Protein backbone atom coordinates (compact mmCIF):
# COMPACT_ATOMS: atom_id res chain seq x y z
CA UNK A 1 0.00 0.00 0.00
CA UNK A 2 2.85 2.40 0.79
CA UNK A 3 4.41 1.76 -2.64
CA UNK A 4 1.09 2.67 -4.26
CA UNK A 5 0.82 5.91 -2.25
CA UNK A 6 4.45 6.83 -3.03
CA UNK A 7 3.98 6.10 -6.74
CA UNK A 8 0.84 8.28 -6.87
CA UNK A 9 2.55 11.10 -4.95
CA UNK A 10 5.63 10.86 -7.14
CA UNK A 11 3.43 10.92 -10.24
CA UNK A 12 1.57 14.00 -8.99
CA UNK A 13 4.88 15.69 -8.14
CA UNK A 14 6.22 14.92 -11.63
CA UNK A 15 3.14 16.48 -13.23
CA UNK A 16 3.54 19.56 -11.01
CA UNK A 17 7.27 19.92 -11.78
CA UNK A 18 6.58 19.40 -15.48
CA UNK A 19 3.92 22.09 -15.57
CA UNK A 20 5.91 24.54 -13.41
CA UNK A 21 9.03 24.19 -15.58
CA UNK A 22 6.97 24.65 -18.75
CA UNK A 23 5.30 27.71 -17.25
CA UNK A 24 8.66 29.17 -16.21
CA UNK A 25 10.17 28.65 -19.65
CA UNK A 26 7.17 30.04 -21.53
CA UNK A 27 6.99 33.07 -19.22
CA UNK A 28 10.71 33.89 -19.25
CA UNK A 29 11.96 32.89 -22.71
CA UNK A 30 11.07 34.02 -26.20
CA UNK A 31 9.97 31.22 -28.50
CA UNK A 32 13.14 29.82 -30.06
CA UNK A 33 15.41 31.40 -27.44
CA UNK A 34 18.21 29.23 -26.06
CA UNK A 35 20.31 29.72 -22.92
CA UNK A 36 23.12 27.68 -21.47
CA UNK A 37 21.97 25.66 -18.43
CA UNK A 38 24.74 23.15 -17.71
CA UNK A 39 27.85 24.14 -19.66
CA UNK A 40 28.64 21.63 -22.37
CA UNK A 41 25.70 19.44 -21.45
CA UNK A 42 22.20 20.94 -21.53
CA UNK A 43 20.78 24.17 -22.90
CA UNK A 44 17.32 25.52 -22.20
CA UNK A 45 15.75 26.06 -25.61
CA UNK A 46 12.11 27.10 -25.73
CA UNK A 47 10.17 25.50 -28.56
CA UNK A 48 6.65 24.30 -29.24
CA UNK A 49 6.22 20.73 -30.35
CA UNK A 50 2.96 20.08 -32.18
CA UNK A 51 3.84 16.44 -32.70
CA UNK A 52 4.71 13.37 -30.67
CA UNK A 53 8.17 12.02 -29.95
CA UNK A 54 10.71 13.35 -32.47
CA UNK A 55 7.94 15.44 -34.01
CA UNK A 56 6.03 12.42 -35.32
CA UNK A 57 2.47 13.25 -36.39
CA UNK A 58 3.34 16.95 -36.33
CA UNK A 59 0.22 19.09 -36.17
CA UNK A 60 -2.12 16.13 -35.66
CA UNK A 61 -3.30 16.86 -32.12
CA UNK A 62 -6.66 15.25 -32.91
CA UNK A 63 -4.79 11.97 -33.46
CA UNK A 64 -2.21 12.39 -30.68
CA UNK A 65 -4.78 13.01 -27.92
CA UNK A 66 -6.70 9.74 -28.54
CA UNK A 67 -3.42 7.79 -28.90
CA UNK A 68 -2.30 9.17 -25.53
CA UNK A 69 -5.64 8.26 -23.97
CA UNK A 70 -5.39 4.69 -25.33
CA UNK A 71 -1.86 4.33 -23.93
CA UNK A 72 -3.03 5.66 -20.56
CA UNK A 73 -5.99 3.23 -20.51
CA UNK A 74 -3.62 0.39 -21.40
CA UNK A 75 -1.35 1.42 -18.51
CA UNK A 76 -4.30 1.43 -16.12
CA UNK A 77 -5.33 -2.02 -17.41
CA UNK A 78 -1.78 -3.32 -16.85
CA UNK A 79 -1.79 -1.91 -13.34
CA UNK A 80 -5.16 -3.43 -12.46
CA UNK A 81 -4.17 -6.81 -13.92
CA UNK A 82 -0.53 -7.05 -12.79
CA UNK A 83 0.69 -3.91 -11.04
CA UNK A 84 -0.69 -4.66 -7.61
CA UNK A 85 1.69 -7.60 -7.40
CA UNK A 86 4.81 -5.93 -8.77
CA UNK A 87 6.39 -2.66 -7.64
CA UNK A 88 8.53 -2.29 -10.77
CA UNK A 89 5.42 -2.37 -12.94
CA UNK A 90 3.65 0.04 -10.58
CA UNK A 91 6.46 2.60 -10.85
CA UNK A 92 6.79 2.15 -14.61
CA UNK A 93 3.09 2.78 -15.10
CA UNK A 94 3.13 5.73 -12.72
CA UNK A 95 5.91 7.38 -14.73
CA UNK A 96 4.29 6.75 -18.12
CA UNK A 97 0.93 8.06 -16.86
CA UNK A 98 2.50 11.15 -15.26
CA UNK A 99 4.39 12.04 -18.42
CA UNK A 100 1.34 11.39 -20.56
CA UNK A 101 -0.81 13.60 -18.37
CA UNK A 102 1.82 16.37 -18.38
CA UNK A 103 1.98 16.48 -22.16
CA UNK A 104 -1.80 16.00 -22.50
CA UNK A 105 -2.34 19.12 -20.39
CA UNK A 106 -0.21 21.04 -22.87
CA UNK A 107 -1.98 19.62 -25.92
CA UNK A 108 -5.38 20.55 -24.52
CA UNK A 109 -4.63 23.90 -22.88
CA UNK A 110 -1.85 25.26 -25.11
CA UNK A 111 -3.60 24.89 -28.45
CA UNK A 112 -1.94 21.58 -29.34
CA UNK A 113 1.54 22.83 -28.47
CA UNK A 114 3.73 20.91 -26.04
CA UNK A 115 6.39 23.11 -24.43
CA UNK A 116 9.83 21.56 -24.84
CA UNK A 117 12.99 23.14 -23.46
CA UNK A 118 15.71 20.63 -22.54
CA UNK A 119 18.31 20.27 -25.27
CA UNK A 120 21.55 18.27 -25.15
CA UNK A 121 24.32 20.66 -26.18
CA UNK A 122 26.71 17.78 -26.93
CA UNK A 123 24.14 16.08 -29.19
CA UNK A 124 22.60 18.98 -31.15
CA UNK A 125 20.50 16.81 -33.48
CA UNK A 126 18.71 15.16 -30.53
CA UNK A 127 15.17 16.54 -30.12
CA UNK A 128 14.34 19.13 -27.48
CA UNK A 129 12.29 17.55 -24.70
CA UNK A 130 10.69 18.24 -21.30
CA UNK A 131 10.18 16.69 -17.84
CA UNK A 132 7.10 14.76 -18.98
CA UNK A 133 9.08 13.21 -21.84
CA UNK A 134 11.75 12.11 -19.34
CA UNK A 135 9.09 10.42 -17.21
CA UNK A 136 7.62 8.60 -20.23
CA UNK A 137 11.04 7.40 -21.42
CA UNK A 138 12.13 6.18 -17.98
CA UNK A 139 8.71 4.57 -17.43
CA UNK A 140 8.84 2.85 -20.83
CA UNK A 141 12.33 1.59 -20.04
CA UNK A 142 11.08 0.18 -16.73
CA UNK A 143 8.15 -1.45 -18.56
CA UNK A 144 10.57 -3.15 -20.95
CA UNK A 145 12.69 -4.27 -17.99
CA UNK A 146 9.58 -5.62 -16.25
CA UNK A 147 8.57 -7.68 -19.27
CA UNK A 148 12.11 -9.03 -19.73
CA UNK A 149 12.34 -10.02 -16.06
CA UNK A 150 8.83 -11.48 -16.14
CA UNK A 151 9.69 -13.57 -19.21
CA UNK A 152 12.86 -14.85 -17.53
CA UNK A 153 10.87 -15.69 -14.38
CA UNK A 154 8.24 -17.58 -16.41
CA UNK A 155 10.95 -19.56 -18.24
CA UNK A 156 12.57 -20.51 -14.93
CA UNK A 157 9.19 -21.60 -13.56
CA UNK A 158 8.54 -23.72 -16.67
CA UNK A 159 11.95 -25.38 -16.36
CA UNK A 160 11.41 -26.04 -12.64
CA UNK A 161 7.97 -27.52 -13.35
CA UNK A 162 9.37 -29.67 -16.13
CA UNK A 163 12.18 -30.92 -13.87
CA UNK A 164 9.67 -31.60 -11.11
CA UNK A 165 7.44 -33.57 -13.47
CA UNK A 166 10.44 -35.55 -14.74
CA UNK A 167 11.61 -36.42 -11.23
CA UNK A 168 8.06 -37.42 -10.20
CA UNK A 169 7.81 -39.62 -13.28
CA UNK A 170 11.03 -41.45 -12.36
CA UNK A 171 9.75 -42.48 -8.92
Secondary structure, DSSP 8 states (H G I E B T S, - for coil): -HHHHHHHHHHHHHHHHHHHHHHHHHHHS-TT-EEEEETTTEEEEEEEE-SSGGGTTTT-HHHHHHHHHHHHHHHHHHHHHTGGG-HHHHHHHHHHHHHHHHHHHHHHHTTT-EEEEEEETTSTTS--B-HHHHHHHHHHHHHHHHHHHHHHHHHHHHHHHHHHHHHHHH-
